Amino acid sequence: MPDFDAIAERYGTPAYVYDLNRLEQAYDDLVRALPSGSLIYYSLKANPHAALVRHLGGLGARLEVSSAGELAAVLAAGQSCQNVLYTGPGKTPAERGGALAAGVRLFSAESFADMRRIGAAADRHSVHVDCLLRVNAPDAVGGSGLRMTGTSSQFGFDYEQLTAEWSAFRPPATVTVRGFHFFPVTNARDEATLLDEMTQNIRCAAQLSQRLGIPLELLDLGGGFAAPYAVPGSRPRYVALRAGLRKALDKWLPEWDKGRPSLSFESGRYLVADCGTLLASVIDVKESRGRTFAVLDAGLNALGGLSATGRLLPVSVGPEDTGRPGPPIIADLVGPLCTPPCSR
C-alpha cells in the first residue's frame, strides 16, 4: 500500500497514484487465465499514462491503439511500434499515415473500404502491412457485459457480408490478411459467458478460414475481462477459462498449440483499473441546513472519460483511515464543481 500521506506531502493533491505491484499482479493473473503462449495486448484507451504503458511493455504486453493520441503515448513511453495493433472503424488518413511512419505494421480492418484505404496508405509509404479482419459474428451468446457483436454495429465485417462478398474482393497488393479479430463483449464478470463467447468465435474463425480460403495465422479473440470502476470491489478470477479455451481450441483449431494460429487477447480495465488511486484532500468543511459537506480538491471532474456523453458515473469513494485521533464525522463528500455528492 502506498504511503498516501507522504505522497500528498511531497506532490500535493489532487494526484493519481499508481501501484505497479498491483499492475504486475493483474498481468500475471491474466497470463494464468489464458492458454500458454498467448499474446496480451494492452488497450491504451483504458489509461495511456507513459509509466503504465512502459511497465506493461516490460512485462511482455503488446499494445493496442485506436487513435493518434494513443499512438503518441506509445512513442512517449519508448515502446516499439512493431508490437502495436492499430484498430478502430474511424481511422483517418492522418492516423493511417502517422501509424505507418511510426512503424506500425499490423492493422485490424473493419470493412472492405477500410482495407483498401490501409493498402493505399501502405503503398504511399512503400511498405507492406498485415491485416486482421474484424468480424461481427452472426449471433451472440448473451449474458453480462456490454454487447459488441451479433447485432448491427460500426465494428467489423458482418459475418454474412464477409462470406457473401469475399470471393469477389481483391485485397490490396500491399496487404496480407493474416487472420481474424473478434471482440464480442466487454466488462464480463461472468466467466461462463466470456468462455461461451470466445468458444463461439474460435468456431467462427475456423469456419471462416476454411470457407474464405484465408490461412489462419493470427487469431485475436478480444477481451471482455472485467474490473470494478469507480466502485469498491475486486477483479474477478477466471479460474476455468484456460481449460475451457483449450478444449475449444483442440476441437476447432487442433494445431493451435504448435502456434497455428498464434493467439492474442486484449485487455484494458482488467490490467489497470485497480492499480490507481485518486488522492484528494479536504479543503473545507461546512454546515448547510443540517448537513455537513466536506469539500475536496477533486471530484467527478477528475473522472472525465464519459463527460462528452453527458453521463455521470456512479462513484463510491471513502476516506483513507490514517489512524489519527478524533471522533468520526458523517459528511457528504463533494468536489469543487457543481456536481452531485460523491459519497456520504
N, C-alpha and C positions, 0 to 999 in steps of 0.2 A: 504494500500500500504506500503510495507516495506521501511524503510529508507535506500536507497541504499548507500548513502554517508557514513552513519555510519557503515554499514556493510563492505564497501570497506576499510574504515579506520582501522577497528578492525581486519578483517581477510585477507585483501588483495584481489587481483584479479589474475587470473580468479576464480570465485566462482559460484556455483549453489545456488540459494536462493529459498526456498520453502515457500509458503504462505499456512498454514494449514487451514485458514479460507476458502480459495477457494477450497481446498480439501473437506472440510465438505460440502460446498455448492454443489459441483458436486455429492457427495454421496447422499445428500438429494434430489437433482433433479432426480437422477436415481431411488431412492426409490419411489418417487411420480409418476414416469413414468411407474412403473411396478405394476402388481396385488399385493394387500396387502398380506403380509406373504411370499413373495418371498425371497429366499436367494440370496445374491450377492457375487460372488467370484471375488476377485481382482486378475487379471493376472499379476504375478510378472515380466513377460517379459517386461512390459511397463516401470517399474522402480523398482529395488529391494532395494532401499535405506531403511535402517532399520527404520528410523524415519517415513517414509511414511507407511511402512508395519505395524508398531506398531500402528500408529494413525488410520489407516483404521480398524485394528483389534478391536480397542477400540470403533469404531463406529458401529461395528457389522458385518463387512465384513468377509467372509471366504476367503481362499487363494487357488489359482490355480497355480501349478508349473509344469514345464516340463523339469527340469534339476537338477542335483545335486547342482549347484551353487545357483539356486533359492531356493531350499530346505534349503541350508545353510543360506540364507538370512532370511528365516522364523525363523530358530532357533536363529540367531543373534538378531532378533527383539523380542525374548522372546515369540513367539506365539506358541500355541499348534498345534501339527501336527494332532490332531483329527479333526481339521477344515480344513484340506488340501485335495484337489483333485489333484491327480497326473495324468497328461495327456501326450499325445505325442506318435508318432509311433516309436520312436527310443530309447526306454528305454533299457539301458544296464544292464547286470547282477549286476554291482556295484551300479547302480542307484536304481534298484528294491530292492536290499538288504539294501542299505542305507536308503531308504524310509521306509521300514518295521521296521528296527531297530529304527528309529526315532519316530515311532508311526503312520505313515500314514496307513489308513485302507480303503481308497476309491480311486479306480483307474478307469480311462477310458480305456477300452480295444479297440484297433484299429483293431484287427484281431483275428482269431481263434488261431494262433500261439502266439500272444501277451497274450491272456488269459491263455493259457497253461503255459507260462513262468511265469506269475504273480502267478498262482496257485502253480507252483513248488517252487517258491521263498517263498511263504507263508508257504508251507509245511516244508521247511528247517528251517524256523523261528518258527514253531509250532504255527502259528496264522491263523485266518480266516479273509478274506477280502471281501469287497463288490466291485462290478464292475458295471459300466455303459457300455453299448455297444455303441460306437460311430458309427453313421450311416451316410453314404454318400447317401443322398436321391436320388431318381430316376431322378428328374429333378429340375431345378432352375427357380425361377420366373423372374430373370433378374433385370436390373436397376443398380443403382450406387453401388460403393464399390468393393472390391476385392472378386471375386467369389471363394468359397471354397467348393461347393457341386454341384451335378448334372453333374459332368464330371469325368474323370479319376483322381485319387488323391491318395496320400500316406496316407491321413487321412480317417480312418474309414472303416467299412464294407460297400461294395457296397450293396445297398438295395436288388438287385436281388440275389446276392450271399448269403446273410444272410437268405432270405426266402427259398432259394433252399436247403441250407445245414444245417440249424439249427437242424432239426429233427434228423439228424444222428450224431450230435455233443453232447458230454457229457462234461459239464463244470467240471473242477477240483473240488474235494470234498472240497477243502479249499476256494472256491469262491462261493459267492451268487450273482447272477445277479439281480440288483435292478431296472433297467430301462434303459433309453436311453439318449444319448448325441448327440446333433446336434450343428453345428457351420457353417451355410451356407454362411455367408458374413461378411466382416469386413469393418469398417470405412464407414458406410452407412449413409449419411446425410439425404437421402430421407426417411421420416417416412413411407410413403405408401409401399415402397419396403421392409423395415425392417418388417413391420407388415405382409405383404404378405408372406415373407419367414418364419416367425415364425408360422403363421397360418398353412402353409403347413406342417411344422414339427410337430405341435400338431396333425394334422390329421394323419400324417405318424406314429407317436408314438402310437396313439390309435389303428390303424390298425395292427401294428406290435405286440403290446401286445396281441391282440386277436388271430392273426394268428399264433404266435410262442408260445402262452401259457405262456408268461412271465408276472407275476404280475407287474403292473406299479406303483412302489413305489416312484421312483425318476425320474424327467424329467429335464434335463439340456438343455435349449434352446439356449445356447451360448450367443453371444453378437452381435457385429457389431455396437455398439454405437460410433459415430464419434466425432472427435475433431480436431482442427487445429494443425498442427505440423510444426514447423519452419517457419510458415507464420502467419500474423495477422489474427484475426477472433475470433469468439466465438463458444462455444459448441452449437449444436442445442438443442432445447427443443422439446421433443417428447410428445406433448400435447394430442394426440389422441391414443397413444399406449396402455395405460392401458385399456381403454374402448374396443378397438379392440381385445386385447388379452382375456379379459373377455368373449367377445362374442364367440370367437373361442373355448375357454375352456368349456364354457357352452354347446356348441354343441357337442364337441368330447369327453370331459372328464368331465361329469356333476357333479362329486363328488370332483372336484379339490378344491373347497372352504372348504372342510372338510379335506384337507390335503392328498387326494388320487388322484393324486400323490403330493408329495412335489415338488415345482417348484424352479428352480435355474437359474440364468443368470450369465454371465461373462463379466467383463469389465476391460480394462487396460487404454487405452489412454483417454477415457472419464473422468475417475476419476482423472488422474494426469497430463495430458498433459498441461493444462493451469495454473497449480499451481506453476510451476517452472520458474525461470528466470536465464539465464546465464549472470552473471555480468562480464563485461570486461572493461579494461581501455585502453586509447590511450597512447601508449608508444613512438610513434614517428609520426611526420607529415612531409611529404617530397613531393617535386615537381619533376615531371618527364615528360619532353616533353609536357608541357601544361596541365598536370593533377595533381591533388592533391590526395595523398594517406594518409589516417590515419591508421597507423599500430597498431592493437590491440594485446593484450596478449592472445587472444583466437580467434579461427575461426572455419572453418569447421572441423578441427581436434577434436573439442570438441563434434561434432555430429557423433560419430563413429559407430552408430548402424548398418549402411549399408556398412561400409568400406570393409568388407570381400567380398561383392558382386561386388565391383568395381564401384559402383554408388555413385554419389554425390547428395545430396538432394538439391532441390531449397530452398534457405533460404532468408527470408526477415527480416532484422533487422534495428534498428534505434537507435539514441541516446535518452537517458532519459533527459527530459527538467528539468534542475536543477535551472532555473531562474537566472543563472549567467549572468552578463552583457557582451556585446560584440556582434559584427556582426556575423551572421551565415556564415559558410564556407561549400561550396559544395565539398565533397571529396568522394573517393572510400574507403569503409571500407574493410580492408584486415586483415587476420590473420598472424600468424608468419610462416606459411608454404607456400609452392609453390602451392597454390590452388587459384581458381579464386576469384575476389572480392565478398564479401558477399552482399553488397548493395551500393548504391550511394546516 
